[in-house]
Amino acid sequence: MITIVGAGLGGLTLARVLHLHNIPVTVYEGDASAAARTQGGQLDIHEQNGQLALEAAGLLEEFRKHIHEGGEAMRILGPDGSTLFDEPDDGSGHRPEILRGDLRQILIDSLPEGTISWGHKVTAITPVGAGRHELTFADGTTATTELLVGADGAWSRVRPLLSDATPQYVGTSFVETYLYDADERHAASAKAVGTGAMMATVPGKGIQAHREANGVLHTYVSLTRPQEWFDAAPITAARVAAEFEGWAPELTALITDGETPPVLRPLHTLPTEHRWERVPGVTLLGDAAHLQVPNGEGANLAMYDGAELGRAIAAYPGDIEAALTQYEAGLFPRSAAESAEAARDFERFFGPDTPQSVLELFKSA
Ligand SMILES: Cc1cc2nc3c(=O)[nH]c(=O)nc-3n(C[C@H](O)[C@H](O)[C@H](O)COP(=O)(O)OP(=O)(O)OC[C@H]3O[C@@H](n4cnc5c(N)ncnc54)[C@H](O)[C@@H]3O)c2cc1C
């Protein structure tokens, strides 16, 4: 039996690919159910990784039914609301968008009933010899496995079996807000955001928003501040908006009109070259393996890892170590290159030369 810890997009893609190969698998997930947490946010699913993973999972057609049309437009505004760059959706569909919750549900529905053990938060893992591991769950129960896959995200419980690396704060945090029924109730902000993505940045701060299905404006405010700044007082809309004094009201309204409490998302990364020596019976995928700054690739990469690992396991029946060796030989260079690229993108978006560096990026694309 193969055991996956974490029913995020990466773990679920792996489970699905294994299922297609008739390989028994169990997914242990800490959340009590699929609906336990809102899976906010819309994801671009890319041709070179996320879509390939969905193809391997036999779910490309199902995915296409849930695409949010028109979401590929991109606009860059100045702090005064002036337009610096405006590119409509070209209709090419290279980066179709889907709500994360919809994508996760497609994967969940594609697995046989009982594959996912919800409400099973792993609290300890003990090697018991010959590549086997015993998992202990928060409720005190245990399970033993011959292949353990850590798909349990940034703060992975499985990762310490392989590596001493821990995520480090990158110096920038996002604050997330949502506006609903935007065209009717927040018309000026809806117009500023347009039909796809909008960003307005200066060194040290920015407002990025995205129109999602059903008239939702989803905003990430970026603030480059030390951790202590965020710890010093509660993160309220007023406190965040005060950092944008003098900015166009249709931009600051994305913060002050937020209809959900602002959610702080401090950004952490693992080292760009994160890798490990082969340890029998255990590996990682997705954020657990290569946590990087957000550049629209993380979920795509997690799914791609899941598909690759599933294929490798299927290619070496009865030889787990050969499968893991092959998977990791692809994983390490791929992740290092992607993490370096993400760091470069992040610098362009949020570094000292923004928004000029972003304009150059989009104008040259
Ligand atoms: C602000 C922000 C914006 C982003 N935007 C995008 C984007 O637009 N596009 C994109 O591609 N990527 C984006 N990403 C990155 C993306 O969210 C991640 O890379 C992706 O979710 C990683 O998937 P995963 O399956 O590896 O892990 P996760 O999605 O983190 O899933 C891990 C799962 O493991 C479970 N779990 C954790 N610990 C345990 C435990 N001990 N026991 C049992 N279960 C456990 C969790 O509950 C969770 O369900 C963004 C990230 C951030 C921070």
The ligand as a Gaussian input file, in Angstrom:
#p B3LYP/6-31G(d) Opt

LIG

0 1
 C       -0.300000      33.688000      -1.693000
 C       -0.079000      32.512000      -2.594000
 C       -0.604000      32.511000      -3.886000
 C       -0.395000      31.424000      -4.744000
 N       -0.904000      31.450000      -6.007000
 C       -0.663000      30.421000      -6.866000
 C       -1.150000      30.448000      -8.198000
 O       -1.807000      31.392000      -8.625000
 N       -0.849000      29.400000      -9.012000
 C       -0.119000      28.332000      -8.584000
 O        0.139000      27.397000      -9.379000
 N        0.348000      28.273000      -7.316000
 C        0.094000      29.288000      -6.464000
 N        0.580000      29.254000      -5.182000
 C        1.353000      28.071000      -4.754000
 C        0.424000      26.907000      -4.461000
 O       -0.596000      27.303000      -3.562000
 C        1.211000      25.735000      -3.853000
 O        2.435000      25.589000      -4.514000
 C        0.419000      24.432000      -3.949000
 O       -0.790000      24.530000      -3.234000
 C        1.236000      23.268000      -3.422000
 O        0.451000      22.106000      -3.479000
 P        0.798000      20.879000      -2.550000
 O       -0.176000      19.800000      -2.934000
 O        2.244000      20.599000      -2.588000
 O        0.514000      21.383000      -1.063000
 P       -0.760000      22.016000      -0.374000
 O       -1.693000      22.616000      -1.351000
 O       -0.240000      22.890000       0.721000
 O       -1.509000      20.773000       0.285000
 C       -0.997000      20.111000       1.400000
 C       -2.108000      19.330000       2.067000
 O       -1.528000      18.583000       3.138000
 C       -2.353000      18.686000       4.279000
 N       -1.498000      18.482000       5.453000
 C       -0.515000      19.306000       5.898000
 N        0.059000      18.787000       6.990000
 C       -0.572000      17.605000       7.238000
 C       -0.412000      16.611000       8.246000
 N        0.510000      16.731000       9.217000
 N       -1.217000      15.525000       8.210000
 C       -2.163000      15.387000       7.197000
 N       -2.351000      16.309000       6.239000
 C       -1.563000      17.407000       6.243000
 C       -2.942000      20.086000       4.188000
 O       -4.138000      20.204000       4.951000
 C       -3.178000      20.215000       2.694000
 O       -4.455000      19.750000       2.308000
 C        0.356000      30.318000      -4.311000
 C        0.873000      30.301000      -2.998000
 C        0.663000      31.401000      -2.162000
 C        1.260000      31.399000      -0.761000

